[in-house]
Amino acid sequence: MSSCNPSSTPIDTKPKLGGSSCNPCEDPRKSYILVLRQAIISRSSAEAKYRGVAIVVSEACWLRNLLLELHHPLKTATIVYCDNVSVIYLSENHVQHQRTKHVELDIHFLREKLALGHVRVLHVPSKYQIADIFTKGIPLILFIDFRDNLNVQIFYPNR
C-alpha cells in the first residue's frame, strides 16, 4: 500500500463515464432512446424507493405492535424520511394513476398507516442522507460530517 495514491474519500466523487459521448443532434433516434431510458430509470427509482418506504413502515408497524403487547404503546407517529419527493407525493395523494398499478398493494398499505396516524413520511434532502456514505461518492466535507454523525473515529495503530 506504500505506493498507492492517497484519496480524501474512499469513492470517487466525480465518476467518469467511458466510451464516446452521445450527441442527440447527430441522430434523432438517439434522442428518443435517451428520453425513453430516462423515463424507465426514473420510474424504477421512484418505485424502488416507494417499496423501500413501505418495507420500513412494515417494520415500524411490527415494532409498534410489539411495544403495544409489552404495554408501552407509542403515542406519536413513527417518522420515516425519504429523499424522493415523488414517493412522498404518491403516499399522500389519494388519486390512483395508471402508472402506479404495479405498486398498488404498497400504496394501500402505506396510505392506511398514514391515515391511522401510525407513520409520517417526511422529505429529507439528499445532502442529509447519511446512508450515502456507504453507497455513493460524496464530497470530503459531507464524508467527514456523515462519518462523525455515525461516531466513526479514525484509528491510528502506531499512536
Accessible surface in RSA format (square Angstrom, percent):
REM  Atomic radii and reference values for relative SASA: ProtOr
REM  Chains: A
REM  Algorithm: Lee & Richards
REM  Probe-radius: 1.40
REM  Slices: 20
REM RES _ NUM      All-atoms   Total-Side   Main-Chain    Non-polar    All polar
REM                ABS   REL    ABS   REL    ABS   REL    ABS   REL    ABS   REL
RES MET A   1   197.83 102.4 146.07  96.7  51.75 123.2 117.55  99.9  80.28 106.4
RES SER A   2   123.56 104.4  80.78 107.8  42.78  98.5  60.41 128.6  63.15  88.5
RES SER A   3   109.06  92.2  75.51 100.8  33.55  77.3  53.58 114.1  55.48  77.7
RES CYS A   4    71.43  54.0  48.78  54.4  22.65  53.2  22.58  57.2  48.85  52.7
RES ASN A   5   137.69  95.0 115.06 111.2  22.63  54.5  25.68  61.8 112.01 108.3
RES PRO A   6   134.19  97.8 102.92  93.8  31.27 113.7 114.44  94.5  19.76 122.8
RES SER A   7    89.67  75.8  49.98  66.7  39.69  91.4  41.74  88.9  47.93  67.1
RES SER A   8    74.38  62.8  45.86  61.2  28.51  65.7  32.91  70.1  41.46  58.1
RES THR A   9    11.76   8.4   8.02   8.1   3.74   8.9   4.73   6.4   7.03  10.6
RES PRO A  10   103.41  75.4  60.47  55.1  42.94 156.1  72.93  60.2  30.47 189.4
RES ILE A  11    75.28  42.8  70.40  52.4   4.88  11.8  75.03  54.0   0.25   0.7
RES ASP A  12    80.07  56.1  60.35  60.1  19.73  46.6  40.59  95.5  39.48  39.4
RES THR A  13    50.31  35.8  29.45  29.9  20.87  49.7   9.72  13.1  40.59  61.4
RES LYS A  14   152.79  74.5 147.73  90.6   5.07  12.1  95.46  85.9  57.33  61.1
RES PRO A  15   105.81  77.1  83.64  76.2  22.17  80.6  85.58  70.7  20.22 125.7
RES LYS A  16   162.78  79.4 131.65  80.8  31.13  74.1 111.48 100.3  51.29  54.6
RES LEU A  17   175.46  97.7 146.83 105.0  28.63  72.0 148.15 104.0  27.31  73.5
RES GLY A  18    74.75  92.2   0.00   N/A  74.75  92.2  42.01 115.3  32.74  73.3
RES GLY A  19    80.68  99.5   0.00   N/A  80.68  99.5  41.79 114.7  38.89  87.1
RES SER A  20   113.34  95.8  76.40 102.0  36.95  85.1  53.15 113.2  60.19  84.3
RES SER A  21   105.42  89.1  78.37 104.6  27.05  62.3  55.41 118.0  50.01  70.1
RES CYS A  22    65.49  49.5  39.24  43.8  26.24  61.7  31.89  80.8  33.60  36.2
RES ASN A  23    64.94  44.8  62.29  60.2   2.65   6.4  15.44  37.2  49.50  47.8
RES PRO A  24    51.88  37.8  47.69  43.5   4.18  15.2  47.87  39.5   4.00  24.9
RES CYS A  25   118.19  89.4  83.99  93.7  34.20  80.4  34.25  86.8  83.94  90.5
RES GLU A  26   119.91  68.8  80.89  61.2  39.02  92.9  42.87  82.9  77.04  62.9
RES ASP A  27    30.19  21.1  28.79  28.7   1.40   3.3  12.09  28.5  18.10  18.1
RES PRO A  28   106.81  77.8  98.14  89.5   8.67  31.5 101.70  84.0   5.11  31.8
RES ARG A  29   170.68  71.7 167.76  85.5   2.92   6.9  73.29 100.2  97.39  59.0
RES LYS A  30    72.96  35.6  71.87  44.1   1.10   2.6  43.03  38.7  29.93  31.9
RES SER A  31    44.31  37.4  43.22  57.7   1.10   2.5  12.87  27.4  31.44  44.0
RES TYR A  32   146.87  68.6 140.94  80.2   5.94  15.4 109.07  82.0  37.80  46.6
RES ILE A  33   100.11  57.0  99.85  74.4   0.26   0.6  99.85  71.9   0.26   0.7
RES LEU A  34    73.83  41.1  70.32  50.3   3.52   8.8  70.51  49.5   3.32   8.9
RES VAL A  35    97.17  63.9  96.21  87.1   0.96   2.3  96.45  83.8   0.72   2.0
RES LEU A  36    82.76  46.1  79.79  57.1   2.97   7.5  82.52  58.0   0.24   0.6
RES ARG A  37   145.79  61.2 142.61  72.7   3.18   7.6  40.70  55.6 105.09  63.7
RES GLN A  38   122.65  68.6 118.31  86.5   4.34  10.3  34.25  72.9  88.40  67.0
RES ALA A  39    57.98  53.3  46.07  71.1  11.92  27.1  53.77  75.7   4.22  11.2
RES ILE A  40    91.25  51.9  89.54  66.7   1.72   4.1  91.13  65.6   0.13   0.3
RES ILE A  41    86.68  49.3  84.63  63.0   2.05   4.9  86.24  62.1   0.45   1.2
RES SER A  42    62.70  53.0  52.67  70.3  10.02  23.1  37.78  80.5  24.92  34.9
RES ARG A  43   129.31  54.3 122.79  62.6   6.51  15.5  34.12  46.6  95.19  57.7
RES SER A  44    55.78  47.1  50.46  67.3   5.32  12.3  32.74  69.7  23.04  32.3
RES SER A  45    45.86  38.8  37.08  49.5   8.78  20.2  28.31  60.3  17.55  24.6
RES ALA A  46    26.43  24.3  25.63  39.6   0.80   1.8  25.99  36.6   0.44   1.2
RES GLU A  47    46.40  26.6  41.56  31.4   4.84  11.5  11.66  22.6  34.74  28.4
RES ALA A  48    63.60  58.5  48.95  75.5  14.65  33.3  54.99  77.4   8.61  22.8
RES LYS A  49    72.78  35.5  66.37  40.7   6.41  15.3  46.98  42.3  25.81  27.5
RES TYR A  50     0.98   0.5   0.98   0.6   0.00   0.0   0.98   0.7   0.00   0.0
RES ARG A  51    89.59  37.6  89.23  45.5   0.36   0.8  38.47  52.6  51.12  31.0
RES GLY A  52    29.84  36.8   0.00   N/A  29.84  36.8  28.42  78.0   1.42   3.2
RES VAL A  53     9.37   6.2   8.03   7.3   1.33   3.2   8.64   7.5   0.73   2.0
RES ALA A  54     4.72   4.3   3.51   5.4   1.21   2.8   3.84   5.4   0.89   2.3
RES ILE A  55   111.38  63.4 109.58  81.6   1.80   4.3 111.35  80.2   0.03   0.1
RES VAL A  56    75.48  49.7  73.36  66.4   2.12   5.1  74.88  65.1   0.60   1.6
RES VAL A  57     0.00   0.0   0.00   0.0   0.00   0.0   0.00   0.0   0.00   0.0
RES SER A  58    52.45  44.3  48.32  64.5   4.13   9.5  13.37  28.5  39.08  54.8
RES GLU A  59   105.46  60.5 104.90  79.4   0.56   1.3  33.84  65.5  71.61  58.5
RES ALA A  60    10.74   9.9   6.60  10.2   4.15   9.4   9.95  14.0   0.79   2.1
RES CYS A  61    14.05  10.6  12.74  14.2   1.31   3.1  13.55  34.3   0.50   0.5
RES TRP A  62   153.61  61.6 148.99  72.1   4.62  10.9 122.42  65.3  31.20  50.6
RES LEU A  63    94.78  52.8  94.78  67.8   0.00   0.0  94.78  66.6   0.00   0.0
RES ARG A  64    31.78  13.3  28.94  14.8   2.84   6.8  11.30  15.4  20.48  12.4
RES ASN A  65    83.12  57.3  82.94  80.2   0.18   0.4  16.55  39.8  66.57  64.3
RES LEU A  66    67.45  37.6  64.35  46.0   3.10   7.8  66.74  46.9   0.71   1.9
RES LEU A  67    59.94  33.4  59.94  42.9   0.00   0.0  59.94  42.1   0.00   0.0
RES LEU A  68   101.88  56.7  96.50  69.0   5.39  13.5  96.50  67.8   5.39  14.5
RES GLU A  69   129.31  74.2 107.12  81.0  22.18  52.8  43.25  83.7  86.05  70.3
RES LEU A  70   103.08  57.4  92.11  65.9  10.97  27.6  94.74  66.5   8.34  22.4
RES HIS A  71   156.32  85.4 137.37  95.5  18.96  48.5  95.39  98.3  60.93  70.9
RES HIS A  72   127.27  69.6 120.04  83.4   7.23  18.5  75.17  77.5  52.10  60.6
RES PRO A  73    60.27  43.9  48.70  44.4  11.57  42.0  49.53  40.9  10.74  66.8
RES LEU A  74    81.06  45.1  63.12  45.2  17.94  45.1  64.23  45.1  16.83  45.3
RES LYS A  75   183.68  89.6 140.73  86.3  42.95 102.3 117.62 105.9  66.05  70.4
RES THR A  76   104.21  74.1  96.90  98.2   7.31  17.4  77.00 103.4  27.21  41.1
RES ALA A  77    25.97  23.9   9.21  14.2  16.75  38.1   9.21  13.0  16.75  44.4
RES THR A  78    37.92  27.0  31.68  32.1   6.25  14.9  35.93  48.3   1.99   3.0
RES ILE A  79    76.61  43.6  53.36  39.8  23.25  56.0  53.36  38.4  23.25  63.1
RES VAL A  80     8.97   5.9   5.83   5.3   3.13   7.5   8.97   7.8   0.00   0.0
RES TYR A  81   131.05  61.2 108.40  61.7  22.65  58.9  74.05  55.6  57.00  70.3
RES CYS A  82     7.30   5.5   4.03   4.5   3.27   7.7   3.47   8.8   3.83   4.1
RES ASP A  83    26.34  18.4  11.88  11.8  14.46  34.2   1.34   3.1  25.00  24.9
RES ASN A  84    26.37  18.2  21.80  21.1   4.58  11.0   5.87  14.1  20.51  19.8
RES VAL A  85    97.12  63.9  93.24  84.4   3.88   9.3  93.24  81.0   3.88  10.5
RES SER A  86    67.27  56.8  58.76  78.4   8.51  19.6  23.78  50.6  43.49  60.9
RES VAL A  87     1.09   0.7   0.63   0.6   0.46   1.1   1.09   0.9   0.00   0.0
RES ILE A  88    20.58  11.7  20.58  15.3   0.00   0.0  20.58  14.8   0.00   0.0
RES TYR A  89   137.18  64.0 134.18  76.3   3.00   7.8 102.88  77.3  34.30  42.3
RES LEU A  90    28.96  16.1  28.96  20.7   0.00   0.0  28.96  20.3   0.00   0.0
RES SER A  91     0.69   0.6   0.00   0.0   0.69   1.6   0.00   0.0   0.69   1.0
RES GLU A  92    99.42  57.1  84.72  64.1  14.70  35.0  32.90  63.6  66.51  54.3
RES ASN A  93    22.41  15.5  15.10  14.6   7.31  17.6   8.48  20.4  13.93  13.5
RES HIS A  94   143.78  78.6 119.75  83.2  24.02  61.5  83.26  85.8  60.52  70.4
RES VAL A  95    90.81  59.8  86.89  78.7   3.92   9.5  90.68  78.8   0.14   0.4
RES GLN A  96    75.31  42.1  51.67  37.8  23.65  56.3  48.30 102.8  27.01  20.5
RES HIS A  97    69.67  38.1  62.98  43.8   6.69  17.1  46.91  48.3  22.76  26.5
RES GLN A  98   136.65  76.4 119.14  87.1  17.51  41.7  59.81 127.3  76.83  58.3
RES ARG A  99   171.71  72.1 161.86  82.5   9.86  23.5  65.75  89.9 105.97  64.2
RES THR A 100    13.76   9.8  13.42  13.6   0.33   0.8  13.55  18.2   0.21   0.3
RES LYS A 101   124.56  60.8 112.03  68.7  12.53  29.8  67.08  60.4  57.48  61.2
RES HIS A 102    80.89  44.2  54.98  38.2  25.91  66.3  53.67  55.3  27.22  31.7
RES VAL A 103     6.01   4.0   4.11   3.7   1.89   4.6   6.01   5.2   0.00   0.0
RES GLU A 104    66.22  38.0  64.79  49.0   1.43   3.4  12.82  24.8  53.40  43.6
RES LEU A 105   151.57  84.4 146.27 104.6   5.29  13.3 146.49 102.9   5.08  13.7
RES ASP A 106    30.93  21.7  30.13  30.0   0.80   1.9   1.20   2.8  29.73  29.7
RES ILE A 107     0.00   0.0   0.00   0.0   0.00   0.0   0.00   0.0   0.00   0.0
RES HIS A 108    94.06  51.4  89.36  62.1   4.70  12.0  64.58  66.6  29.49  34.3
RES PHE A 109    61.95  31.0  57.70  35.7   4.25  11.1  61.33  37.2   0.62   1.8
RES LEU A 110     0.00   0.0   0.00   0.0   0.00   0.0   0.00   0.0   0.00   0.0
RES ARG A 111    22.83   9.6  20.16  10.3   2.67   6.3  15.72  21.5   7.10   4.3
RES GLU A 112    93.35  53.6  85.63  64.8   7.71  18.4  33.19  64.2  60.15  49.1
RES LYS A 113    33.95  16.6  33.95  20.8   0.00   0.0   3.45   3.1  30.50  32.5
RES LEU A 114    39.96  22.3  25.26  18.1  14.70  37.0  25.52  17.9  14.44  38.9
RES ALA A 115    88.01  80.9  44.24  68.3  43.77  99.6  57.20  80.6  30.81  81.6
RES LEU A 116   103.39  57.6  76.10  54.4  27.29  68.6  79.98  56.2  23.41  63.0
RES GLY A 117    38.40  47.4   0.00   N/A  38.40  47.4  27.98  76.8  10.42  23.3
RES HIS A 118    60.36  33.0  60.36  42.0   0.00   0.0  33.10  34.1  27.26  31.7
RES VAL A 119     1.10   0.7   0.00   0.0   1.10   2.7   0.00   0.0   1.10   3.0
RES ARG A 120   121.15  50.9 120.40  61.4   0.75   1.8  36.99  50.6  84.16  51.0
RES VAL A 121     5.05   3.3   0.30   0.3   4.75  11.4   0.30   0.3   4.75  12.9
RES LEU A 122    54.39  30.3  53.12  38.0   1.27   3.2  54.39  38.2   0.00   0.0
RES HIS A 123    85.46  46.7  61.26  42.6  24.20  61.9  41.11  42.4  44.35  51.6
RES VAL A 124    25.51  16.8  24.97  22.6   0.53   1.3  25.51  22.2   0.00   0.0
RES PRO A 125    56.16  40.9  53.09  48.4   3.06  11.1  56.16  46.4   0.00   0.0
RES SER A 126    60.79  51.4  53.13  70.9   7.66  17.6  32.23  68.6  28.55  40.0
RES LYS A 127   119.18  58.1 112.09  68.8   7.10  16.9  64.72  58.3  54.46  58.0
RES TYR A 128   124.02  57.9 111.88  63.7  12.14  31.6  80.08  60.2  43.94  54.2
RES GLN A 129    38.69  21.6  37.79  27.6   0.90   2.1   5.50  11.7  33.19  25.2
RES ILE A 130    60.42  34.4  56.89  42.4   3.53   8.5  56.89  41.0   3.53   9.6
RES ALA A 131    61.05  56.1  55.27  85.3   5.78  13.2  57.72  81.3   3.33   8.8
RES ASP A 132    17.09  12.0  17.09  17.0   0.00   0.0   0.14   0.3  16.95  16.9
RES ILE A 133    22.08  12.6  11.82   8.8  10.26  24.7  11.89   8.6  10.19  27.7
RES PHE A 134   145.98  73.0 116.13  71.9  29.85  77.7 120.76  73.2  25.22  72.2
RES THR A 135   100.41  71.4  68.86  69.8  31.55  75.2  69.29  93.1  31.12  47.0
RES LYS A 136    97.85  47.7  91.51  56.2   6.33  15.1  67.06  60.4  30.79  32.8
RES GLY A 137    25.88  31.9   0.00   N/A  25.88  31.9   1.96   5.4  23.91  53.6
RES ILE A 138    12.99   7.4  12.11   9.0   0.87   2.1  12.24   8.8   0.75   2.0
RES PRO A 139    71.37  52.0  67.76  61.8   3.61  13.1  71.37  58.9   0.00   0.0
RES LEU A 140    76.46  42.6  70.59  50.5   5.87  14.7  70.59  49.6   5.87  15.8
RES ILE A 141   135.58  77.2 131.80  98.2   3.78   9.1 132.64  95.5   2.94   8.0
RES LEU A 142    43.48  24.2  43.31  31.0   0.17   0.4  43.48  30.5   0.00   0.0
RES PHE A 143    33.05  16.5  33.05  20.5   0.00   0.0  33.05  20.0   0.00   0.0
RES ILE A 144    59.94  34.1  59.94  44.7   0.00   0.0  59.94  43.2   0.00   0.0
RES ASP A 145    70.04  49.1  66.78  66.5   3.27   7.7  16.95  39.9  53.09  53.0
RES PHE A 146     4.42   2.2   4.42   2.7   0.00   0.0   4.42   2.7   0.00   0.0
RES ARG A 147    47.98  20.1  47.91  24.4   0.07   0.2  12.19  16.7  35.79  21.7
RES ASP A 148    78.28  54.8  65.40  65.1  12.88  30.5  29.55  69.5  48.73  48.6
RES ASN A 149    84.49  58.3  56.84  54.9  27.65  66.6  10.39  25.0  74.09  71.6
RES LEU A 150    68.61  38.2  46.90  33.6  21.72  54.6  50.42  35.4  18.19  48.9
RES ASN A 151   125.68  86.7 103.58 100.1  22.10  53.2  27.14  65.3  98.54  95.2
RES VAL A 152    78.67  51.8  71.09  64.4   7.58  18.3  74.87  65.1   3.80  10.3
RES GLN A 153   155.01  86.7 130.63  95.5  24.38  58.1  42.87  91.2 112.14  85.1
RES ILE A 154    97.15  55.3  70.05  52.2  27.10  65.3  75.21  54.2  21.94  59.5
RES PHE A 155   163.58  81.8 140.92  87.3  22.66  59.0 144.08  87.4  19.50  55.8
RES TYR A 156   106.25  49.6  96.41  54.9   9.84  25.6  67.10  50.4  39.15  48.3
RES PRO A 157   101.31  73.8  73.28  66.8  28.04 101.9  74.97  61.9  26.34 163.7
RES ASN A 158   148.99 102.7 111.88 108.1  37.11  89.4  38.15  91.8 110.84 107.1
RES ARG A 159   217.57  91.4 149.80  76.4  67.77 161.3  85.50 116.8 132.07  80.0
END  Absolute sums over single chains surface
CHAIN  1 A    12441.4      10438.9       2002.4       7741.3       4700.1
END  Absolute sums over all chains
TOTAL         12441.4      10438.9       2002.4       7741.3       4700.1
